Amino acid sequence: MSMMQTGTAPTARPELPVRNRSTLIVFFTLAYGLSWTVWGTTLAQQAGWIGWSVPAEPFAFLAVSVAALVATSVFGGRAALRSFGARLILWRVPVRWYVAAVALPALPAVAALGLHLALGGQHDVHALVPLAAVLPLLLSQLVLHLLTEEAGWRGVALPRLRAGFGSLPAGLLLGLLWAGWHIPMFFLDDTRQTYPFAGFLVMVVSISVVMTWVWDHTGGSVLIAALFHAAMNTAWAVLNILWGDDRLFWLCVAFTVALAAVVAVRQLRDTTAAPVPAPRAATLTAGAASRA
């Protein structure tokens, strides 16, 4: 028997574990705890308390994927791990979402740079990354974020947050938690996080909203989320957008917020959208119909 729900669509996802709350608690506790412990050794070494440190790269980032695997296996078992793996490599999505994953994160940076130059600002675009290094950087970032951060943020946390709160609140909440995870990096020597944390927080929350929208339309593909993350970092590095003039940084923040606002309005209007389908591998295991 089916029931009609006014204004909303069913949000059940058979591939998700029942104990979502416990999974999220364990995941975020481990992700923060392990990563912050790694960064903590570097901070302690900087302070002269110890004479060694655990290499932040890659171990602080791998900690997120370790947390994802542990939380998923403990509370979901093999079925949840299979679903997790299917989302990780889910590549059969419409081409337009590949284009969106590459273009959308670059739009605020390009717009900010254009307005900054139009206002008479000066900027050395290729100060960090030469044009010839764009593709290698994009591919390396894709692999890095697929196997580390995105395996956790969009592979484990987002499906469960979305199941409980819906797309827009899930994107906002995950953005706050994702930004908060970076806090120790702002205290490291020779860190890349030299810009104001307040602007970074606003920008990451906005990015999370946009990424959630793309994630929704790709069946929960972690691969596409990792491509988005990689394209964002590559655009920032190639255009040197975050480490130049303060005005340029805040323009990028403003344009990112504007992009997120457009996406948020679409999400709020789209009250009859279908739920995120299970990955093909998971639906075949469950004997469900193939994804539309």
C-alpha positions in Angstrom: 0.0 0.0 0.0 1.3 3.4 -0.9 0.5 6.7 0.8 0.3 10.2 -0.8 2.6 12.9 0.7 1.6 16.4 0.0 4.5 18.5 -1.4 7.2 16.0 -0.7 8.7 12.9 -2.2 9.7 9.7 -0.4 13.2 9.8 0.9 13.8 6.2 1.8 17.0 4.7 0.4 17.2 0.9 0.9 20.9 0.9 0.6 21.4 3.1 3.7 22.0 1.4 7.1 19.1 1.8 9.6 21.4 3.3 12.3 22.3 6.5 10.4 22.7 8.5 13.6 25.2 6.1 15.1 27.1 5.9 11.8 27.4 9.7 11.6 28.5 10.1 15.2 31.2 7.5 14.8 32.3 8.9 11.4 32.7 12.5 12.5 34.3 11.5 15.8 36.9 9.5 14.0 37.4 11.9 11.1 37.9 14.8 13.4 39.8 12.8 16.0 42.2 11.1 13.7 42.9 14.0 11.5 43.3 16.5 14.3 45.6 14.1 16.1 47.9 14.0 13.0 47.8 17.8 12.7 48.3 18.0 16.4 51.7 16.3 16.2 52.8 19.0 13.8 51.5 21.8 16.0 53.3 20.2 19.0 56.5 20.0 17.0 56.1 23.7 16.0 55.8 24.6 19.7 58.9 22.6 20.6 57.0 20.1 22.7 58.1 17.1 20.6 60.8 16.4 18.0 58.7 14.6 15.5 55.4 14.7 13.7 53.2 12.5 11.6 53.2 13.7 7.9 50.0 15.6 7.5 49.9 14.7 3.8 48.5 12.1 3.3 47.7 10.9 6.7 45.4 13.7 7.9 43.3 13.3 4.7 43.4 9.5 4.7 41.9 9.6 8.2 38.6 10.7 6.7 38.4 7.6 4.4 39.5 5.4 7.3 36.6 6.9 9.4 34.2 6.3 6.5 35.2 2.6 6.2 35.0 2.0 9.9 31.7 3.7 10.5 30.1 2.0 7.4 31.3 -1.5 8.2 30.4 -1.4 11.9 26.9 -0.2 11.4 26.1 -1.5 7.9 28.2 -4.5 7.3 28.9 -5.9 3.8 25.8 -4.5 2.2 26.6 -1.0 3.3 30.2 -1.4 2.1 29.0 -2.6 -1.3 26.7 0.4 -1.6 29.6 2.7 -0.5 31.9 1.2 -3.1 29.2 1.5 -5.8 28.8 5.2 -5.0 32.5 5.7 -5.0 32.9 4.6 -8.7 29.5 5.6 -10.0 30.4 7.1 -13.4 27.4 6.4 -15.5 25.7 9.8 -15.2 24.7 12.3 -17.9 27.6 14.2 -19.5 26.1 17.5 -18.5 26.9 16.7 -14.9 30.5 16.1 -15.7 30.5 19.5 -17.3 28.7 21.0 -14.3 31.2 19.4 -11.9 34.1 21.1 -13.7 32.5 24.4 -14.6 30.4 25.4 -11.6 33.3 25.5 -9.1 35.3 27.7 -11.5 32.5 30.2 -12.1 32.9 32.2 -8.9 36.7 32.4 -9.3 36.5 33.6 -12.9 33.7 36.1 -12.0 35.7 37.4 -9.1 38.9 37.8 -11.1 37.0 39.5 -13.9 35.4 42.1 -11.6 38.6 42.6 -9.7 40.4 43.5 -12.9 37.5 45.6 -14.2 37.8 47.7 -11.0 41.4 48.4 -11.7 43.0 45.6 -9.6 46.3 43.9 -10.5 46.8 40.2 -10.3 49.4 37.6 -11.3 47.2 34.7 -12.5 49.9 32.1 -12.9 51.9 32.8 -9.8 51.2 29.4 -8.3 50.5 27.0 -11.2 51.6 27.3 -14.8 49.0 26.6 -17.5 50.7 23.4 -18.6 50.2 21.9 -15.1 46.4 22.3 -15.1 45.5 18.8 -16.3 48.0 17.0 -14.1 46.9 19.0 -11.1 43.2 18.3 -11.8 43.8 14.5 -12.2 46.0 14.3 -9.0 43.4 16.3 -7.1 40.6 14.0 -8.4 42.4 10.8 -7.2 43.3 12.5 -3.8 39.8 13.6 -3.0 38.1 10.5 -4.3 40.2 8.3 -1.9 40.2 10.7 1.1 37.8 13.6 1.8 35.0 12.8 -0.6 34.8 9.2 0.4 33.8 10.5 3.8 31.9 13.8 3.2 29.8 12.8 0.2 30.3 9.0 0.5 29.1 8.5 4.0 27.9 11.7 5.7 25.8 13.3 3.0 23.6 10.3 2.2 22.6 10.0 5.8 22.2 13.7 6.5 20.1 14.0 3.4 17.9 11.1 4.4 17.2 12.8 7.8 17.0 16.4 6.9 16.6 16.8 3.1 19.0 18.2 0.5 19.4 21.9 1.5 19.7 21.5 5.3 22.0 18.5 4.7 24.2 20.6 2.5 24.4 23.5 5.0 25.1 21.2 8.0 27.7 19.2 6.1 29.4 22.5 5.0 29.7 23.6 8.6 31.3 20.3 9.6 33.5 20.2 6.6 34.8 23.7 7.2 35.3 23.0 10.9 37.5 20.0 10.1 40.0 22.3 8.5 40.5 24.5 11.6 43.9 23.1 12.7 45.3 23.8 9.2 45.0 27.5 9.9 47.5 27.2 12.7 50.2 25.3 10.8 53.4 26.9 9.6 53.7 27.2 5.8 49.9 26.4 5.6 47.9 27.2 2.5 45.1 28.4 4.8 46.3 32.0 5.0 43.0 33.7 4.2 40.4 34.7 6.8 38.6 31.7 8.4 35.3 33.6 8.4 35.4 33.9 4.6 36.5 30.3 4.2 33.6 29.1 6.4 31.0 31.0 4.4 32.5 29.8 1.1 32.8 26.1 2.2 29.1 26.1 3.4 28.1 27.6 0.0 30.2 25.1 -1.9 28.6 22.3 0.0 25.1 23.4 -1.0 26.1 23.4 -4.7 27.9 20.1 -4.4 24.8 18.6 -2.7 22.7 19.7 -5.7 25.1 18.1 -8.2 25.3 15.0 -6.0 21.5 14.7 -6.0 21.4 14.7 -9.8 24.1 12.1 -10.2 22.6 9.4 -8.1 24.9 10.2 -5.2 28.1 9.8 -7.2 31.2 10.3 -5.0 33.3 10.3 -8.2 31.5 13.4 -9.5 31.8 15.0 -6.1 35.5 14.4 -6.2 35.7 15.9 -9.7 33.9 19.0 -8.4 36.3 19.2 -5.5 39.3 18.7 -7.7 38.1 21.4 -10.2 37.5 23.8 -7.4 41.0 23.4 -6.0 42.5 23.5 -9.5 40.7 26.7 -10.4 41.7 28.4 -7.2 45.3 27.4 -7.6 45.6 28.2 -11.3 44.0 31.6 -11.0 45.7 32.2 -7.6 42.4 33.4 -6.4 42.6 33.0 -2.6 46.2 34.1 -2.0 46.3 37.5 -3.8 44.5 40.7 -3.1 42.0 40.7 -0.2 39.3 42.2 -2.4 39.7 39.3 -4.8 39.3 36.7 -2.0 36.1 38.4 -0.7 34.7 38.8 -4.3 35.2 35.0 -4.7 33.3 34.5 -1.4 30.5 36.7 -2.6 30.1 35.0 -6.0 30.2 31.6 -4.3 27.4 32.6 -2.0 25.4 34.0 -5.0 25.8 30.6 -6.8 24.7 28.7 -3.7 21.7 31.0 -3.4 20.6 30.3 -6.9 20.9 26.5 -6.2 19.1 26.8 -2.9 16.1 28.6 -4.5 15.9 25.7 -7.1 16.1 23.1 -4.3 13.3 24.9 -2.3 11.1 25.1 -5.4 11.7 21.5 -6.5 9.4 20.0 -3.9 8.4 17.1 -6.1 11.9 15.9 -7.0 12.5 12.2 -6.9 14.8 10.8 -4.2 18.4 10.0 -5.0 18.4 6.5 -6.6 20.6 3.7 -5.4 23.7 3.0 -7.4 23.3 0.4 -10.1 25.3 -2.2 -8.2 23.2 -1.8 -5.0 19.9 -2.0 -6.9 20.9 -5.2 -8.7 21.8 -6.7 -5.4 18.5 -5.8 -3.9 16.6 -6.9 -7.0 15.2 -3.5 -7.6 14.4 -2.0 -11.0 17.3 -0.3 -12.8 17.9 3.4 -12.4 16.0 5.7 -14.8 
